């Protein structure tokens, strides 16, 4: 049984006339009669009573008409939904970020996108930096937010720079360099470094090692904590120093001092698979571009 059999039957059942149904369907009447007969033979029941005077539904035909009408309506709904999804107007989008990062551009874009495409459901995944790349490449998420230096090989990826953040040294308030406006990272070569022991932040330590080596030294690690608040508290009581993007340090963080460094700023980028066929994703990227300051749009 094919959908066309159902459409043919419904047309005849509603018109109760083969000639009018054939004209509506734009098929030859003999072909229509043959298709209805084939349908009845396949089902093993008579759906229509035919005479030279009129066509009537049997009891089985009335029941089948009700179900066939609902089924065809569901098919039409499914076709429309698929077409809307192909145009990017319906469906779902999965966006990942380490939501501890105050990414105002991303938040503003999500609000704007939901207003423009209200039928699209946006699922927000809270993933750390090292968790996002495997999820992007496996198709579990459509788009992630990552520092450019953490992305690695990207021949199969598209990037959209969203924000830049200076790297600042976070120091105890009585540190010998706490009153400086800026410092060279190598000035902290002899310090103990506080680090993030959260298993989901496994990229933090390698990043700090690489950054310090570029400044000419290898860091000596001291105590650790699993939260940003915990790391700041360790710095505040003098257990070491910390290097962080300025944007992740809460404004007015107590008992620490932030000092600018000579480290290259990190660049946060939206990242997605180049071959991802999702039109919804392309619409979201377009909204992201609109939210960027005019001077920073690619």
Buried (B, 14 or more C-beta within 10 A) or exposed (E): EEEEBBBBBBBBBBBEBBEBBBBBBEBEBEEBBEBBBEBBEEEEBBBBEBEEEEBEBBEBBEEBBEEBBEEBEEEEEEEEBEEBBBEBBBBEBBBBBBBEBEBEBBEBBBEBBBEBBEEBEBEBBEBBBBBBBEBBEEEBBBBBBBBBBBBEEEEEBBBBBBBBBBBBBBBBEEBEBBEBEEBBBBBBBEBBBBBBBBEBBBBBBEBBBEBBEEBEBEBEBBBBBEEBEBBBBBBBEBBBBBBBBBBEBEEEBEEBBBBBBEBEEBBBBBBBBEEBEBBBBEBBBEBBBBBBEEEEEE
